[in-house]
Every structure is written in structure tokens, then in C-alpha cells.
Amino acid sequence: MKRFNHRQTGRRGYTLIELITALLAASVLIAGLSSTIFIAVKASDTSLTPAAAAIKGNIAVTNLLADIEFAESFGEVSANSITFSVPDRDGDSISETIRYSWSGTPGGSLTRQYNGGTVAKVVHDVYAFQHNLVSPFPNLLSNADMEAGTTDWEAIPDATMLGETTVVHSGTSSLYCYRNTANDESGVRQDVKAQIVNGTQYKIGAWLTKWSASSPYGVKVQLHVVSSGGGDQVFSSDVFNIDKLDFKWVTGTVTPTWSGSLLSAYWEVCGVSSIQELYVDDALMRINPPTDQNANISLQVGSDPGSWIESGVLLRNSPL
């Protein structure tokens, strides 16, 4: 029979207390290393490498162009800020207003404001923001919003004009006019002889409504010129039908031409079939812009020129 000798090797296992102590020490060490790594990563700001900055810039430019593509009109247009209106987005039949702005200070944020609400950051650490937009052609009419009452306005012949503060499209004032006899037309006008240029295309318009629900309803806006060579000429919009106390935008594009000396020129709005009365507000006459309008936007996020992004879009509504 074989005999086995059991001899101690001199080694023993760890006690439970020793294992727990070791695990606690390791946990403290790992936590310290994790904190060090986290701080180092934050300090290195790897989120703004040129590639990452270019991606952020591209997203910001894409979103801006998606807004501006459908702009109906522009308000503020400066080196660092753009304000424009877009068609109704929330079903209330009122256009929305959007404003993009950058302080001009390298490292600042590009911001977006919607309908005058909270200013939201689109992207931070902006070092450059550029665009090719220019201020829209100005409105050539004086007191176009009628906020100064009847100043610079007069009734067309055989009509009477008054200032109005109850029925308005915007602001606190409009114009009210009515015909003097049953065979006359209602309307208002403004002298634009000093503003008008032969052969130039103009966009003209006004917001109109009437008090009475009975017919007639037809109205138009026009440029009425008299010249020594061409005599009496009228360049008018299409005829629009307006409703009782519901303002409607009546507009058209016209190109007045004449020969000889220009004797008189008026922007006019009037009825077409002896309309009884009109309310007129927020009138327009400006040089008609080209139909093919583009918005080009450039943006640099971060200090590295390699993050420069540039893109553009066709403005669908030719708002400039």
C-alpha cells in the first residue's frame, strides 16, 4: 500500500477581510484615474477639432438656409444679423418672424429668435459669420403705414379722405375715403413724380377693406402718369374683390413708360365700379427685385480656418 505524505507548502489563502480591503483600495484608485482622465478630456476640448467644428457649422448653416429659403420679406439686414418673415407655420394665418444674430465677437454664439420669443443658441464658438444679403429696395411712399394720419396723402378727384383709428390693418391709423356722388369712385393717392423712373418695374400694393357688405367690391392699385408726349396713362394691377372689414392685400407689378416730359405721377388705389368707401393701410411702392435671388451663408466654428463652411439656397419668394 502506498503512503501519501501531506506536507505544508508554506502558502496560505487570503482572508475575507484582506480581499475586501484590497477591493476598496482598487476602487479608490480607479475612481481617481477616471476623474483625471475626464478632466484631461474636457481640458483638451476634443469636441472642437476642425472636423467636429465643421460638422457643427454645416448643421447650423443647413438649418438657417431651411428657414430663409421661404422668406417672404426682410426687415433688419446687417453684417451680423438677419430678420425675415416666413409663411404661417402655426395655422393662425399670420406670418412668422425669425431673427439670426451673432455678436461679432470671435467665440460668441450664433442665435435664433422666433416671433420675438426666447433667444436660442444655434451653435457656439463662432469666429466668422457672413452673408450676401442686402437690404430690400426701400418703400418709396411717404407715411406708407399711415401712422402720421393723412400726411402726404390726398383723395383722388371726386372723393373725400379722412384719417381713421378704429379700422386698421396694423398700427393705430389708416385712411378712410368715400365717393362724393353715386357715380364717383373712392380712392386715395400720393404724388410720386420725384420717385418714379421711366421704364423701371415697380411692385405696388396696399391692404384694403370696406365698411359696407353690399356690392361693388372691385378695387385696384395703379401708377397714373401724365406726360407731354404720352398724355394720360394708367399702369394698374389686376382687379381684386374685397370684403367687409376683412383687409386684403391688393398688389401688382407695373412698368410705367412715357415719352416727353413727365408732368405728373401718382400712386393710386381706387374702386373700379363706383365703390362706396375704402379703408387703406400699409401701402407699398418699391422697385421690383430680380426674380432669381440667392442667399449665401458662410460660417466658421472654432478658431481653425479649416472649419469654414459656405452654402447657399434660392429664395423662392424673391423677397429682396
ChimeraX attribute file (.defattr): number of C-alpha atoms within 10 A of each C-alpha:
attribute: neighborCount
match mode: 1-to-1
recipient: residues
	/A:1	3
	/A:2	4
	/A:3	5
	/A:4	6
	/A:5	6
	/A:6	6
	/A:7	6
	/A:8	7
	/A:9	6
	/A:10	5
	/A:11	6
	/A:12	7
	/A:13	6
	/A:14	8
	/A:15	8
	/A:16	9
	/A:17	9
	/A:18	10
	/A:19	11
	/A:20	11
	/A:21	11
	/A:22	11
	/A:23	12
	/A:24	11
	/A:25	11
	/A:26	12
	/A:27	12
	/A:28	11
	/A:29	11
	/A:30	12
	/A:31	11
	/A:32	12
	/A:33	12
	/A:34	12
	/A:35	11
	/A:36	11
	/A:37	12
	/A:38	12
	/A:39	11
	/A:40	11
	/A:41	12
	/A:42	10
	/A:43	9
	/A:44	11
	/A:45	9
	/A:46	11
	/A:47	12
	/A:48	18
	/A:49	17
	/A:50	19
	/A:51	13
	/A:52	15
	/A:53	26
	/A:54	22
	/A:55	17
	/A:56	22
	/A:57	25
	/A:58	21
	/A:59	14
	/A:60	19
	/A:61	23
	/A:62	15
	/A:63	11
	/A:64	18
	/A:65	19
	/A:66	12
	/A:67	14
	/A:68	25
	/A:69	19
	/A:70	19
	/A:71	24
	/A:72	19
	/A:73	18
	/A:74	21
	/A:75	15
	/A:76	13
	/A:77	17
	/A:78	14
	/A:79	15
	/A:80	15
	/A:81	19
	/A:82	21
	/A:83	20
	/A:84	21
	/A:85	22
	/A:86	19
	/A:87	15
	/A:88	12
	/A:89	10
	/A:90	9
	/A:91	8
	/A:92	8
	/A:93	9
	/A:94	12
	/A:95	18
	/A:96	18
	/A:97	21
	/A:98	22
	/A:99	22
	/A:100	21
	/A:101	20
	/A:102	23
	/A:103	14
	/A:104	16
	/A:105	11
	/A:106	17
	/A:107	16
	/A:108	18
	/A:109	20
	/A:110	26
	/A:111	19
	/A:112	22
	/A:113	17
	/A:114	15
	/A:115	11
	/A:116	11
	/A:117	10
	/A:118	10
	/A:119	14
	/A:120	13
	/A:121	15
	/A:122	19
	/A:123	18
	/A:124	18
	/A:125	18
	/A:126	22
	/A:127	22
	/A:128	22
	/A:129	23
	/A:130	16
	/A:131	19
	/A:132	11
	/A:133	17
	/A:134	14
	/A:135	12
	/A:136	17
	/A:137	13
	/A:138	11
	/A:139	15
	/A:140	18
	/A:141	20
	/A:142	17
	/A:143	17
	/A:144	20
	/A:145	22
	/A:146	25
	/A:147	19
	/A:148	14
	/A:149	17
	/A:150	18
	/A:151	13
	/A:152	14
	/A:153	22
	/A:154	19
	/A:155	23
	/A:156	22
	/A:157	14
	/A:158	14
	/A:159	20
	/A:160	18
	/A:161	22
	/A:162	16
	/A:163	19
	/A:164	20
	/A:165	14
	/A:166	9
	/A:167	20
	/A:168	24
	/A:169	20
	/A:170	13
	/A:171	12
	/A:172	15
	/A:173	22
	/A:174	28
	/A:175	27
	/A:176	27
	/A:177	25
	/A:178	24
	/A:179	23
	/A:180	15
	/A:181	12
	/A:182	9
	/A:183	11
	/A:184	19
	/A:185	26
	/A:186	29
	/A:187	32
	/A:188	27
	/A:189	22
	/A:190	21
	/A:191	19
	/A:192	20
	/A:193	16
	/A:194	10
	/A:195	12
	/A:196	23
	/A:197	16
	/A:198	11
	/A:199	11
	/A:200	12
	/A:201	18
	/A:202	21
	/A:203	18
	/A:204	27
	/A:205	24
	/A:206	24
	/A:207	21
	/A:208	31
	/A:209	27
	/A:210	23
	/A:211	15
	/A:212	15
	/A:213	11
	/A:214	11
	/A:215	13
	/A:216	17
	/A:217	23
	/A:218	17
	/A:219	25
	/A:220	22
	/A:221	29
	/A:222	25
	/A:223	25
	/A:224	20
	/A:225	23
	/A:226	20
	/A:227	17
	/A:228	13
	/A:229	12
	/A:230	14
	/A:231	14
	/A:232	14
	/A:233	15
	/A:234	16
	/A:235	16
	/A:236	21
	/A:237	20
	/A:238	14
	/A:239	16
	/A:240	17
	/A:241	16
	/A:242	22
	/A:243	18
	/A:244	15
	/A:245	17
	/A:246	14
	/A:247	19
	/A:248	16
	/A:249	15
	/A:250	22
	/A:251	22
	/A:252	19
	/A:253	20
	/A:254	21
	/A:255	16
	/A:256	21
	/A:257	18
	/A:258	18
	/A:259	12
	/A:260	11
	/A:261	12
	/A:262	20
	/A:263	13
	/A:264	15
	/A:265	23
	/A:266	20
	/A:267	25
	/A:268	26
	/A:269	28
	/A:270	25
	/A:271	23
	/A:272	17
	/A:273	15
	/A:274	20
	/A:275	24
	/A:276	25
	/A:277	25
	/A:278	29
	/A:279	28
	/A:280	29
	/A:281	27
	/A:282	22
	/A:283	26
	/A:284	21
	/A:285	26
	/A:286	19
	/A:287	21
	/A:288	19
	/A:289	15
	/A:290	10
	/A:291	13
	/A:292	10
	/A:293	17
	/A:294	17
	/A:295	16
	/A:296	16
	/A:297	19
	/A:298	17
	/A:299	23
	/A:300	25
	/A:301	33
	/A:302	25
	/A:303	18
	/A:304	15
	/A:305	13
	/A:306	14
	/A:307	22
	/A:308	21
	/A:309	22
	/A:310	16
	/A:311	14
	/A:312	17
	/A:313	16
	/A:314	16
	/A:315	19
	/A:316	15
	/A:317	15
	/A:318	18
	/A:319	19
	/A:320	22
